[in-house]
């Protein structure tokens, strides 16, 4: 990976303010394919074009042959047969864990104590946090991710660094300072008063600024006292347009520990509920071990549960049952995410492939369109951001990922057998990774371009 602003692969800062036409095999979703069916949900132009306005938003999208004359003089990026899709949206990823992929642990709690907390101590340094933020955002765009819901560390300086870097780049980021006042190393603990005070200060500075949104962030119930959970709930009530971000029922050991720490609660979800942390803007990662009562309550509250398949399999936390989540009488909203660094890849392609395998093991067989919809329009809708990102409709930000279905010899051979766009997407989900990302656009400008030597 090239360092910030260096080398042929990173064009951050170029082409600011210029309109352009992006040509390729253009694919976007108007509806959920699982509900409406692919004929109504999918919009695919084998020879298509997306027009990016000078404001970084999409001005037009459709068949290249019907490109309006008024756009004919704009500079064009022609990606040939490569797919042009909305940029991927990662609904749960950890900024301070960006170096930690493949750190082993006996289970979630062991992994946290052995590796995670030690790494997160480094983010007390503003200089370290600033440098790490640049690398982290570079990693996202290299893998085609243009928007993310991001866990930071307990340090106010780390959240400031991430927001500042994202603002310079024009990224859509939802994040916040982590609140954590017990059951963690002393260097990583705040207290209910300082945690709420720092959160409110960061919220006041960054929320709604450019493409940035604030998330009131509780690491998980294990590391917050009742006083801190109460303070977080008060913040959420005072700022209902902010997200709430936490973890829920990831592993059996964690769930049992929550039961011992909060003996008065009906279950894990009830802990958050009692303190006002459930609602339509609440984002809870994992949800592997939820009871029927919890699913019903999450449905009622409209909260989002984010499936993190590579993390759940890597840490042995369990298999997420998407079919159970989607029961017609009380469907729970479900997103998808990499969960770096418990997750084992920044690639949403690899994440979708693992999600497919987990679904197969739990009795479901999602289509490729369903998977790609989830990583784009689906995540945007669940996060309440679908009027800004997630599709290639006019007026949305021009966040794009260009995927090469023949990026590797294995993909090229497999793609020769594809008979439909569904086949092509399925191969990319199962066999694809960052090598399939030819280019990434953020707000209409190239944020990542694969080095020329790596192109077929």
N, C-alpha and C positions, 0 to 999 in steps of 0.2 A: 504494500500500500504506500502510495506517495505521501509524504508529510504534508502539512497544511500549506496549500497554495503552491506546491512544488510539482515538477514533473509533468509528463504528457497526459497523465490520467486525471488530473484535477484542474478543472477550468473555473473554479470558484471565483466569482467577481467579474468574469468576462461577460460581454454582451448585455450589460445592465441597461434596461430602458429601450432595447431594440425589439421591434416586432419580428416575427419569423413564422415560417411554415414548417411543420414537422410532418414528414411523409413516412408512410410505412403501412403495415397491416394493422389498422386501428381497431381496437376492441374496448368497449366499455359496457356498463350494465345500467339499465333503466329500472330494474326490479330484481327481486330475489329469484334466481332460477328455480330454487326448491319450491317456491310458492306459485310463481307465474308460469314456470316452464321456460326453457331456453328461447323458444320462438319469440315470446313477448319480452323477455328480460334482456336478451343479448343484442347489442348493436355492433356489427362487425363489418368493416369495409376492407376487403383484401388489398385494394389499392386505395388507401385513405389518406386524409390529411387533417391535421389539427393546426389551427391558426392561433398564434399567441400574440396578444395585443401588447402595446408598450407598457401597460400597467401590470404585466405578468399574469393576466387572466386569459382564459380561453375566449376567443372572439367567434370562432366557428369550428365545427367538426363535421366531416362527412366524406363522401367519395371524392377522391382527388380530381376526377373528371368534372365534378361540379363545383370546383373551387371558385368562389365569386371573383369576378374580374378585379374588384378593388384590392384584392390581396395578391394579385399576380406579380407585382414588383417586389414583394418582400423576399429577403434571403430565405433559402430553403435548406433544411437538413433532410436528405433523402436516405432513409434507412432500409430501402429495398423491401425484402420479404420479412424483415424483422418485425416483431409485434410491438405496437405502441399502446401502452395501457396507462391507466391512472397509477401514480406512484403508490407503492405499498405503504400501508399504515400499520405500524407495530403498536399494539394496544397495551404492552407492558414490557419494559426493558429497563435494566439498571445501569445508569451512567457510571457509578464508581466500580462496577464489576467488569468493565470492558476488557480487562486483561485476563479474566479469570476462567475463561472457557476451559473445560476439561480438568478443573481442580477437583480431585476426588474427595469423597466423604462417605461415611457409613450410611448416613441418611441426611435429611435436611438440616437438623439441629447440629449434627457433627460438622457438616460442611460450613455452616455459619460460623461456628466457633474456631475451626481450624484455619479457614482461609478468608472468609468474607469480612469479618470484623477487622482483621489485621490489615487487609487492603484498604478498607474504608477509612482507617485512621489517617492515611496519607492526605485525605481531602480537607484536613484542617489547614493545609497550606494553600493559600490563594494562588500561588504560582503553579503548584502541581495541578490544582483544579482547572486553571485556565488552559494549560497545555493539554490536559486530558480531555477537556471539552472539545478541542479542535480534532483530536484523534477520534473521539467517539462519533462526532458528527460525520467525519470522513468515512468511518466504517459504515454508517447507515447508508449514505448515498452510494458507496461502492456496491452495496448489495441491493440497491433499488428502492430503499426506504426513504420516503420524503416527509413523513409525519410520524410522531411517536408520543406515547404516554410514558413518561420517564421518571423512574425513581432516582432521586439524588441521595446524598448522605445527610447526616444530622447537622452538618455544618452549613451555616448561612452562606459562607463564601463559595461553597461548591454550587449551590443553586444559582447564585448571582453569576458565576462564571458560565454555567450552562446557558442561562437565559441570554446573557450578553453575546455569546458566540452564535446562538441560534438567531438572534435578532440581526446580527451582521450578515448572516447568510440568507435570511428570509425564510427559515424553516418554520413549519408549524409544530410547535412543541407544547405539550401539557406536562407541567412538572411542579415540584415544590420541595421545600425542605422537609426531610424526614423527622418526625417527632418520635422520640424513643427515650424513656426515662427510667427503665429498669431492665434487669435480666440481660444486660449487655456490658461490655467493658466500660470503665469510668470515662475513658476518653471519647466514647461515642454516645454518652448520655447527655440529654438536656434536662429540663424540669418543666412541669406544667406551665409555669409562668413564662419562662424564657422561650420555650418552644412555641407557645401561642403568640408571644410578642414578635419573635423573629418571623414567624409565618405571616402574620398580618402585615409586617413591614415589607416583606418580599411580595406579597399579594398586591399591596398598594403600588409598588413600583412596577411590577411586570404584567399583571393580569390585564388582558385586553390590549396590550401594547404590541402593535404590529400583528403578527400571527401567533402570539404567545398567549397561553392560558395557564391559570394557576390551579394546582391540585392540592387540597388540604390532605396531607400525607401522614398516615400512621403506619409504621412498618408492619406490625401485626399485633394482635391483642397481647401476645406474650411479652412484648417489650414496652408496653404502655400501662401505666397505673390507671386506676379508675379516674383519678383527678385529671390526668392528661387526656383520656378519652372524652371526658366531660368537656374539657376546654376545646378539643377538636370539634365536638358536636356543636358547641356554641359558635365557633368560627363558621361551620357549615351553615348554620341557621342564619347568621349575619350576612353571609355571602352566597346566596343560593345559586348564583350563576357560575360559581367555581365547581370543579370536580372534587370528589373525595377519592383517594387512592390508597388501597391497602391489599393485604393478602388474606386468604380465607381457605381453611380446610385443605391445605396442600398435602399434608402427610398425616398418618395416623398418630405418630408420636406427638406432633404439634397439636393436633386436635385434643388428645388426651391431656396435654399440659394445660391447654386453655380451660378444659373442664375442671382441673384442680385449682387453677388460679381464680376462676370465677364460678364457684360452686352454686351461686344463686341463679345463674343463667340457664335457660332451657337448653341451649346449645351454643356453638361458636357464633353463628349468625346473630343470635339474640344478644350477644355482648355488644356488637356494633349497633344493633337496633335500639337497645336501651339508652344509648348515648346519642341518638339522632344522626347516625352515620349511614343509614340506608336511605336511598332515594334514587331518582332517575339519572343523576349525575355521578353515582357511586360506581367505582370500578374496582372489582375484587379479583385478583389473580388466583387462578387454579380451580377451586371448588371441586376437588376430586372426591372428597369425603363429606358430602352433604346429605342430610336426612330429608325425608319427604316434607317434613314441616318447614325446613329451611328453604327448600326449593319453592314451596308455596309462598313463603314470606318474601323471598327475593323477587318472585313474579309480581306480587302485590305492590312492592315498593318500586318496581321498574329498574332495579339495579342490574348492572352488567357483570357477568362472570367471564373471565378471560381464560381460554384454553391455552396452556403452554406445553405443548406435547413433548418437545425435546427435553425440557427440564424435568417433566414428570417421569419420563422413562429413564433418563440419566441418573437421577437421584433415587429412583425406585419408589417414588411417592405413590404411584398407582395409575390406573387407566381412567381417563376422563370419559364419562358416559354421556355423549352428546344426545343420544336418543332419549335418555331419561330426562335430560334437561328440556327437551323440546316437547314434552307431553302436551297434547292439545288443550287439556283442561287447565293447565297452569304453566305455559311455556316460560322458561327463563331465558333472557337475552344472553347470547354467547358471542364473544369475540375471539380473536386468535392473536398470539404473540410469540416472540422468540424467547423472552425472559432471559436474555443475557444477564449475568453469566452462569446461572444454573442451566439455562438453555445452552445447546452445544453449537449453534450456528447463528450468525447475524442474518442469514438468508431466509427471507419469507418463503422462497421456493422450497428449501429444505424443511422448513417448518410445516408447510402445507403437505409435503410428502409424508412427514411423520404423523400429522393429524389424520391423514387418510389411513395409515396403518393402524393407528389406535382405534379409529372408527370401525375398521374391519374386525378388529379383535373384540369389539363390544356390540357387534351385530348390525352395523350400518355400512353403507357403501355410497359415500358422497360422490357426486360427479365433479369433474375438474372445474366446470363453471361455478358450482356451488362453492368450491374452495377459493377460487380467485375472486369471486364476488365478496366472500367474507373478508379477504385481506385488503379489499379496496372500499367499495361502497358500503359493505356490511359493517366494517369497523367504523367508518365515518358516521353512519346512521346511529349506531349504538352510542357513539361519543357525542352525539348532537352536533356534529360538524359537517353534515352532508350538504349544507348549503354553501360550503366553502371548498371541500375536497372530496375525493372518492370516486368521481366520475369525470368524463370528458365533455360535460355539458357546458354550453356558453355561460360565462359568468363565474365559473369555478376557477380557482387558482390552477395555473398550468403546471401542475406537479405530474411528471410523466416518468415512466420507466420504459426503456426499449430493451426487449428481450430477443436474443438470437436463438431460435430453436435448433440451430446447427452449430452451436458454439464449441462443442467438443466432438471428437470422432464418434463417441458413443451416442451422443444426441443426434448427430447427423445421420448415422445409420438408422436409429430408431425413428427419426422424423420421416425418413423415406417410406415408412410403412403407414404414416398417418393419413387418414381419409377425411378428416374433418378438423375444425378448429378445436373441438373437444379433445380429439386425439393428441393434437400438438400441445395443448395446455397440460394434459395429463402427463405426457412425457417430461415436460419442464418441471412439474411438481415433484415427480419421482426421481428424476435424474439431474435436475438443474441445481445450480448454486451461483455464486457470484460471477463465475466465468460466463454465464449466459447474459449478464447485464452489459449491454453495449453502451448505454448512456443513461444518465439520470438527469432530469430537469427539475429544478426547484423554482417555482414562480416564473417559469418560462425561460430560465437561463440554465446553461449546462453546468451542473454541479459535479458531475463525474462522466468521464468518457474513457472507455477501455483503451489502453495503449494500442497503437496501430498494429504493432507486431502480434498482438493477441487476436486480432480480427481474422476471420476466415478469408 
